[in-house]
Amino acid sequence: MRMGEVTLPIRSASATVSGRPEAFRIDGSTLVLPGADGRSDTVLSLSGSVKRGATRLAATLNIGLDRLGLADLPRLWPVGVGGGARPWLTENMTDGLIRDGRLTVGLEANSDFSGVALTQASGSLDADNVSVHWLRPVPPAERGQARIRLIDADTIDIVLTAGQQRVGTRAPIVLTGGTMRIVGLSEKDQDAEIAVQANGPLADVIALLKEPRLKLLSAHPVDLRDPSGEATVSLRIALPLENRMTLDDVEIGATAQLRQGHLTGVAAGRDLEKGDLEIAANKKQLTFKGTGQIGGIAAKIDGLIDFQAGRPRDVAQRIAVAGKPSVAQLNATGLDTLDLVSGDIPMTAVWSKLNNGEGDIVVEADLTGAILGIEPLAWAKPAGRPAKASARLVLAKDRLSSIDNIVVEGTDLSMRGVADVANGRIAGLRVDRAQLGRNELAGSIRIPQGGPIGFVLNGPSLDLAAKIVEKPPSRDKSKPEPPPGPAWTMTGSFGRVLLANAVEAQSVRVEVANDGRIFQRLRIAGSTQAAAPFGIGIAAEKGLRRATATAADAGAFLRGLDAIHTMQGGALTLTGTFDDTNAAHALSGMAEITDFRVRGAPALGKLLQAMTLYGLVDVVSGPGLGFSTLTAPFVLSDDDLELRDARAFSPSLGMTVKGHLDMHAEIANIEGTIVPAYFFNSLLGKIPLFGGVFRSEEGGGLFVARYTIKGSLNDPSVFVNPLSMLTPGFLRGIFGIF
């Protein structure tokens, strides 16, 4: 039988035809066609009507198809009918079996059955075990369940409800659906729209997107290493069905949903973990948006990869990350916070990579909820006080090369600076200007690998008041000495330094070297507000560390150090040696202060009151009790100050002191000897004729008492031993003037 360009071998046929030659009907016609290559026979049923004119004929046919192998489709589809749809479908739908198909078609042809044209069409065909090459040479979708629908004479839909998609040599991924719509069957040229949906491992989905024919990730390589997780992908393709088609004629788009995905080195060398992302790609760009962990930090992620060729300094990739990392997480990414920040920090980071491989990360952080602190200054920004920070991290081939535009702003807080980087880590920080409360500084911090941290600081104002009065917890002497911290050095020069108790120092110069546990070298020089110079030093000498201190105004100097609050004036000289053989590093030495006054000392006032020396009590609480000399051998171990036979004297009073002072808790446990009217007593022993009466032996004296002081220095318990009253001989050797 011949119909246009179609020749059909027929195994059997039956038909009922009625009417006239120019108009007749076909009812109950059946054709049994042998299947190609030994397949099952195809059953073709036909009914309808035919009208024949002088030169043309027209037919409306109802066609039933059962057990038609798709490989046999070219035998039934006349060449030239459906334009480019016929060759595309017959070449790319190579396997499968059509069953229970129902079609209604309208045909027109020449009277000799040539020039067949489709005028109308409707119906559907179901097919099992279908293979579809949806875009050669991409491997075909296989084992699919499909329905082919004739929407009208101009449109065919192919709906794939199940199947699998091979990706190279990998195991096939699951197809959850697919469609192909061909339009323009009645036109010269036809267009097709293809959509494919698949589920599978992320590695397989990426392999699908890398298929060379798609020209997505294959034409624009993206470093997607070690992929894992699950993904759902949807591909949409629009193409003309013509032999001269090129890639420029094809529109390709892909969307994917990534679930709990992993990619190594996806952003500035950092891994993506637990990624839940919506991904979209076309020939121009790839975008993604969702949540995941970058470098271990949970974040919202929004990124773009530009596939279009650009100039070397055009942005090729951009990823914005917004999260709330902890300080530990920031340190782990290489953004060393230098122990200056605690708490979680809401921040955004925008990573941009240029076509030439350079790039940067612009970071903005909200520091309102964080605690900022610089321990050497005892300065802190509490949580809740508004502050923000920003910086730009410069990258070279995804490796950190420098940090610039460092800006920190907040209430009583401002800083500008840049950071140097070596081998991917911060090696130094230069601060052009920093205002931290009452501190106004500039300088640099050097952070060498394996060496001491080096500080060089200068500025008009340095505030040490809070640091000096800070009372750190006492060391538990039963526990071993903690490991040392980082070694550091510092040099500095400051216009003024704010000390404790409203004392100020001017023109202060500092040079320090600390091994992480103790000061190996220390030089501090300056003057108090009364233009009285002072100096503090620690230096190694003959294998020992020796300490020195001098102050022209001892009272102001010691108040500024929050050591003694009740002294006025005086000149201080101190020398000592550290014992570095134990964890306490005790300092043993001698302190001498001359020509000073004591004012407002509760412990001394209570002692004088116990001695019923009310006149001196008034002096202490008023203008201050003057002393000529204080000589104090001492041992300072942590917070414990041990006084060893310290002595002080003046024309009105002489004292000795020994015992312990807890400098941390301000608690005393001391005892000593007190000699009222010291000048009068010593003078009596030197009067001619009467001296022998008042002086039973050289160095003897009158009005001597022993005392003890225990408890808080602000309100101690004072005890005076009256049995020692009027006992001679106590002055010998105590004050060293006889």
Buried (B, 14 or more C-beta within 10 A) or exposed (E): EEBBBBEBEEEEBEEEEEEEEEEEEBEEBEBBBBBEEEBEBBBBBBBBBBBBEEEEBBBBBBBBBBBBBBBBBBBBBBEBBBBBBBBBBBEBBBBBBBEEBBBBBBBEBEEEBEEBBBEBBBBBBBBEBBBBBBBEEBBBBBBBBBBBBBBEBBBBBBBBBBBBBBBEEBEBBBBBBBBBBBBBBBEEEBBBBBBBBBBBBBBBBBBBBBBEBBBBBEEBEBEBEEBEBBBBBBBBBBBBBBEEEEEEEBEBBBBBBBBBBBBBBBBBBBBBBEBBBEBBBBBEBBBBBBBBBBBBBBBEBBBBBBBEEEEEEEBBBBBBBBBBBBBEBBBBBBBBBEEBBBEBBBBBBBBBBBBEEBBBBBBBBBBBBBBBBBEEBBBBBEEEBEBBBBBBBBBEEBEBBBBEBBBBBBEEBBBBBBBBBBEEEBBBBBBEEBBBBBBBBBBBBBBEEEEBBBBBBBBEBBBBBBBBEEEEEEBEEEEEEEEEEEBBBBBBBBBBBBBBBEBBBEBBEBBBBBBEBEBBBBBBBBBBBEEBBBBBBBBEEEEEBBBBBBBBBBBBBBBBBBEBBBBBBBBBBBEBBBBBEEBBBBBBBBBBBBBBBBBEBBBBBBBBBBBEBEEBBEBBBEEBBBBBBBBBBBBBBBBBBBBEBBBBBBBBBBBBBBBBBBBBEBBBEBBBBBBBBBBBBBEBBEEEEEEEEBBEEEBBBBBBBBBBBBBBBEEBEBEBEEEBEEBBEBBBEBBEEB
